[in-house]
Amino acid sequence: MPLLASKTNMQDLVGVYLDSNHPPLPRQIVTAPYDYVVSLPSKGRRDLFTDALNRWLKVSESDTRGIKQIVDTLHNASIMVDDIQDESSQRRGRSSTHMVFGIAQTINSAMFSINEAIAWAQRLCGSDGVQVVIEELSTLYTGQSYDIHSSQNMSCPTVEEYIRTIDGKTGGLFELNARLMVLMTPTKIDYTILRRLVILLGRYYQLRDDYKGIQQPASDKQKAQQLATPWCEDLDGGKYTLPLIHLLNSGEEEHLIKSVLSMRHATGKMEDAAKYGILERLQRAGSLEYTSNILEVVHQELVEELDRVSVSLGFENPEMRLLIDMLKK
């Protein structure tokens, strides 16, 4: 009997190796890092942009939801990877995904999520939708490569190079969103009518982040609050934003500034005292004022481009106008 039992147990064990009908592994582990980043606070402006576009495009509610899901998934996957590449320990006031799940699991989850988004694009928009996603992802990866190259090699880009990088990164997701919506519209609108508005909106969005992310606190209370949490994180990541590019091009102690910027390569962040030193020089060189003026110019052009598109399409878009006004605040 023991021998028979042993043979039976062996057959059961061997069966595990030979059975070709095992159920697939559950997805909880691969999706956990993505689910974490989705849980972080968000202003939902991408959804506002999609809804504003739909004032013109009249895409069905179900298709609009699907496009939002695709764009949100790709955006969240990109910031999971961005935080690793930028060595950012926090995102939206919380621990970055890779600080919780580790780099390997975060990258794996991001790649899985991108794959899911491409599959959704196939189901929703067909091969044309997949082509749009692939093209815009290629643009995004290229833009990110220039951003990484600048920070790793401490190579300050020209203003034109920086704008083209914005168009590739932030602008790429805006264009992805708009192009998918145009694919699904029953009104047969040509995307070229919308393209300049979409590009300008992506630029304004990023330049506004550049400006808002490197502000001097106005009071001791604000200063204390700022020091309690990560601030001027673009400096920690060694990012060349428009204010910093203007400062370096002004000739204001260029070698000293580059030496200060090199600190983050040794420590992974910039000391608070060094940040205040950079802020003082930005003020002295007029770099923040310059960025504010550029924002005003781009915003005015956005409004005028919105008017031109509205004339071309035959009716106003109050939702898009409201979104553009909201971004200015």
Buried (B, 14 or more C-beta within 10 A) or exposed (E): EEEEEEEEEEEEEEEEEEEEEEEEEEEEEBBBBBEBBEEBEBEEEBBBBBBBBBBBBEBEEEBBBBBBBBBBBBBBBBBBBBBBBBBBBBBEEBBBBBBBBEEEBBBBBBBBBBEBBBEBBBEBBEEBBBBBBEBBBEBBBBBBBBBBEBBEEBEBBEEEBBBBBBBBBBBBBBBBBBBBBBBBBEEEBEBEBBBBBBBBBBBBBBBBBBBEBBBBBEEEEEBEEBEEEBBBBBBBBBBBBBBBBBBBBBEBBEEEBEEBBEBBEEEEBBBEEBBBBBBEBBBEBBBBEBBEEBBEEBBEBBBEBBEEBBEEBEEBBEBBBEBBEEBEE
